[in-house]
């Protein structure tokens, strides 16, 4: 599923004007297009220090869905990215940085 949705994205940026987390942070990684790129990296097995933060700060509000001319279901792609990340973590249980970052985000939500 993630590969199919990722391949549909043309990275036009129409989705970005509607994203509340992008507007509040001003950092492209927090926007829909940035999150799509993060999932693309995950599909290649690449995890960066900001991967967890970018994926788990998405509100899944679906505001990015309507303006997308390619019909990419970005929220569904973000959820798939989270699942990929979780699977990768389980495979590499020794990755304490990922675990620490996930715990930090959980505390921030409380």
N, C-alpha and C positions, 0 to 999 in steps of 0.2 A: 504494500500500500504506500509506504513512504517513498519508494523509488518512483512510483507512478505520479504521485502528486508533485514531487520535487521536479520531475522532468517536464511537467506542464508549465512551471513558472518561467516567465520571460524576464523577470526582474525589472519590470517597468516602473515600479514604485507607486502605482496608483493607490495601493493599499495603505501606504504610510500616513496619509493625511487623516485617517480615521482612528489611528492607534493611540489609546490613552497613555500607555507606558512609554511610547516613543515621545509623545508630547511632554510628559512629565520629566523625562531624563535627558532628552535631546541627543541621546547616543543611538546611532543606527542599529546596533546589535539588539536593542530592545524593541525594534520595530518588526513588522511582519517580514519584510524582505531580509532583514538580518537573521531572523529566526529560520527562515527557509535556507539561508546559506549555512547556518549552524547545523541543520539537519543534513544538508549535503555533505558537510565535513564528517558528521557522524556515520553516514553511509560509507565513507571511505575509511572509517576507523580512527578518525582524528578527534580528540577531545582537547579543548583548550581550557585554561583556567576559568574563563567566563562562560563556558558551555552551560553549566548547570543554571547559573543566574539568568542567562538569556532565555532559556526554555521555561524555567519555573516562575518567571515574573510575568509571563503571558497570562492575561486574565481570562482567556478563552471566551471573550465577549462577542465574538463573531463580527465585529465592526469592519474587519478587513475583508470579509467574504464578498459583500455586495460590489465593491468597486473593482474587483479583480476581473479583468477582461478574459483571462485564460481559464477562469473557473476553478482556481486552486482552492481547495478547502484547507486554508492555512491552520485554523485551530485543530483540525484532525491531524494535520502534519506535525504540529507541535506535540500533540499527545503521542503520536508515533515516535517522535524524537525522544520524548521522555521515556518511552518504553525501551527504545534502543539504548539509551543511556543507562537505564536500570539493568538491562541485560549485560551491557559492557561492564558495569560495576560488579555484577555477580560473577562474571568470568574472571575479572581481575580484582578479586577481593582484597588484594594487598594495596590497592590504590587509596591510601588514607586521605589524600588531598580531596578526592571526589567525595568521600564519605563526610569529611569535615565540612565541605562546602554545602552539602545537602543538609546537614544538621544545622548549620548557621542559618540557612534559608528557612528551615522549619521554625527555629526560634524567633526569627524576624516576623513570621506570620502570626505568632502567638500574641 
